[in-house]
Amino acid sequence: MERCGWANKGPLEIKYHDEQWGVPVHDDRLLFEMLILEGAQAGLSWSTILKKREAYLGAFDNFDAEKIAQYSDLKINELMNNAAIVRNKLKINAAITNAKVFLEIQKEYGSFDRYIWSFVDAHPINNKWAVLSDVPVSSNESDEMSKSLKRKGFKFIGTTICYAYMQAVGMVNDHLISCFRHSEVEKLQN
């Protein structure tokens, strides 16, 4: 069974690749979780974040945006002392800012899902890459998403982070055509 080469690093990567990566997500809580995790990953490997994901779920109240938006200086200090997560004050503060903006978007659009999926006209882009080196790190859609999110006040949301996010939540199917998940994910898009 062939899978995308990046997924063969270890059991966490394999599980994530085989069960989640590229699967269309429409649940606001999970969309928010992935946005925060992609921002936390900036400058690090995705493997690092996968290893810390469970700790993030606990430390960030299961990515409950309403709770995170209310975090105090005491909670920020607690997070800065939590060795199980990425202890970067800019990224922690960005998560709090992003929670507040996320809630504003939910109110404005009725759901974050409706807003974020508008960048792909509410339908996943099904790419047909043959080799990993063909997979881009950004796209016109991720450029537009990044600009819009920044205008709204999001932090740690450049076009590369947006593209990785789009891959993670199934807005684009970037499984290689040789990967067994490419056709499976494509079927999930209908």
Steps between C-alpha positions, in 0.01 A plus 500: 500500500667820384456827688644852470869481590486763775263276698749216544694672782321313777173369638356846583561625147357181348184520713453871424559446127278192476209632706492879497724686251301617202160394636250786465427655841190709567497495881585847633684370807727275293551775241613728784724232652679443171544873444668538840717191450611613154600837648686327784688296239657808337876442493464146635422161354145367485632191682582722798143630510348154459700381802367795701142492371348320798677740736364792298147364534537499878691825534265692267168373642430268205534803271185661636530844338271665756722386788824584319375851417471562875850383597664717764865582563498223761389246236763632256770448766367149561526425126850650485604255773341198332787302347253273317408776250699749293586769752513801274330807644424646156328177394308473828383860475411440135277207602311731736467774240396246239232359733347847533503558124369146438197579720440825312507312168254243635259781590546678167466193274291266715793257522874502445445211259291716265768771498812286462359267232400801289864521385445180300136573410389247765647208301843334544767537234606153387861520384679230302864522610735222390798585723539682830714771342200601285287585804500877549547681832238761412232578245283789387236375744742489793624849406144633511421314822813637667422858395141473620591342834770762560253781422265351756780495760637145496867442586744229378296459185725544198423339167718192568320438831167550321594250231607240758170567677308450175676165457430398859127577492437360153452823310761357265576135439878493465545127548722381217310310231706191590381521863215271601331793677471718188197318359352440848513871582365587157194281572446685831471829313163414347 
